[in-house]
Amino acid sequence: MKGLANFISYSLHPVFLFTYLYLIHWWLYPYPESGMHWEGVALLTGLIFLNTAVIPVALLLVRKMSLVNQDRGQRQKTIVIVMVIYSFTYFLFPDRYVPDYLMQTLLAIILGLVVCFIVNYSFKISLHASAWGGFLSVILFLLLSVGDTFYALFLISVLCAGLVGFSRLYLQAHTDKELYSGYVSGFVVTSIILFA
């Protein structure tokens, strides 16, 4: 069971979620409808994955920091590293290649990291839960904006968010309070950005 919990913690790690959202967008809105060729979609997906997942993970590994088990001091450094990289991506990535709601989501991630950075001084808020709270907000936004196309995806996302919470509790990486506060903070910050 511990192996499964670790697998969930790594495969549904926060650094992968923006890439997952980008892929979901192109799956639901294939490139012929968008006017972009599949080569362009693949290139942009690779660049987004590089900026929002590979570089943060590489920097953490170079600093010999765990991706899923960190003390509060290490987490502060991790949050700053990811904030800087995501801010760089937000301000310098050509937004004409990324739908508006995804650029807003990237901004929400950055602001959510600021909230987690502040809260982390008091207790070890769950970054996994915060990211999944934000992810659920994005899918809910799409469900309410576009319609039933996103209903099944929303249910799958709720299941994934629950699995992440279970795995973090099972691995004793967080308490209930740390987990629930993460879900709420991620959901609220992202909802304010998307629904405002």
Beta strands, then each sheet from edge to edge (+ up, - down):
end
